[in-house]
Structure formats: C-alpha cells, structure tokens
Amino acid sequence: MLMGHDAIKLELIEWLTKLEDRETIEYLKIVKDSRDIDHDWWNDLSAEQKRSIKKGLKDIDEGRVTSHQEVVKKYGL
C-alpha cells in the first residue's frame, strides 16, 4: 500500500522519537541541514561514512547487487 506524504511524515516522526542510534541521528541532521543551506552535505560526512558510500557504489559498479524484488521474495516482505 502506498502512503501519502503526511502519513510517511508521521511514521518518520514516530520512528525518530524512539531512535537512540547517535550516528543515525547525526547523519539525519546533516541531511536536514544540507537542505537548509547551500553547501554539499558530502563535506559534512565522516571518513567512515564516505568509505561506506564509496564501497556501496563500487559494489554497484561491479554488479554485486540484489534487486528489491529478490529481497522481498527472500524475506517475505
């Protein structure tokens, strides 16, 4: 079922109020701030976050991916 924007926002608000993971909270703050000001959010990421993103992009380039449909099928989502 597709959710409207308002329902998605409410779901995210509820999730965020329960979130305890400091790294995720800091990352979300970076994303939010990058929308408010005119600068590249990449510069605000930690070296570890950049390495992780670059690894993921390399995996994509080298074909090490799993489609959404395969994940849904495997995990019964």
C-alpha positions in Angstrom: 0.0 0.0 0.0 1.4 3.4 -0.9 1.4 6.0 1.8 0.6 9.7 1.3 3.3 12.2 2.3 1.6 13.1 5.5 1.3 9.5 6.6 5.0 9.0 5.8 6.0 12.1 7.8 4.0 10.9 10.8 5.7 7.4 10.5 9.1 9.1 10.4 8.3 11.4 13.3 7.2 8.4 15.4 10.4 6.4 14.4 12.6 9.4 15.1 11.2 10.0 18.6 12.2 6.4 19.5 15.6 6.5 17.7 18.6 6.0 20.1 21.4 5.5 17.5 23.6 8.6 17.8 25.3 8.0 14.4 21.9 7.9 12.6 20.7 11.0 14.4 23.8 12.9 13.4 23.5 11.7 9.8 19.9 12.8 9.6 20.9 16.2 11.0 23.5 16.5 8.2 20.9 15.7 5.6 18.4 18.2 7.1 21.0 20.9 7.3 22.1 20.3 3.7 18.6 21.1 2.5 18.5 24.4 4.6 21.9 25.8 3.4 23.7 26.0 0.2 26.6 23.5 0.6 27.5 20.0 -0.3 26.5 17.6 2.5 29.3 15.2 1.4 31.7 17.5 3.1 29.9 17.0 6.5 30.1 13.2 6.4 32.7 11.3 8.5 35.5 9.5 6.8 33.8 6.2 7.8 30.5 7.3 6.2 32.3 8.3 3.0 34.2 5.0 2.8 30.9 3.1 3.3 29.2 5.0 0.5 32.2 4.6 -1.9 32.2 0.8 -1.1 28.5 0.6 -2.0 29.0 2.5 -5.2 31.9 0.2 -6.1 29.7 -2.8 -5.4 27.1 -1.4 -7.7 29.7 -0.8 -10.5 31.0 -4.3 -10.1 27.5 -5.9 -10.2 27.4 -7.0 -6.5 23.8 -6.1 -6.0 20.5 -7.7 -5.0 17.3 -6.4 -6.5 14.5 -5.1 -4.3 12.3 -7.9 -5.7 14.8 -10.6 -4.7 15.0 -9.2 -1.1 11.2 -9.1 -0.9 10.9 -12.7 -2.1 13.7 -13.9 0.2 12.4 -12.3 3.4 8.7 -12.4 2.6 8.2 -8.6 2.9 
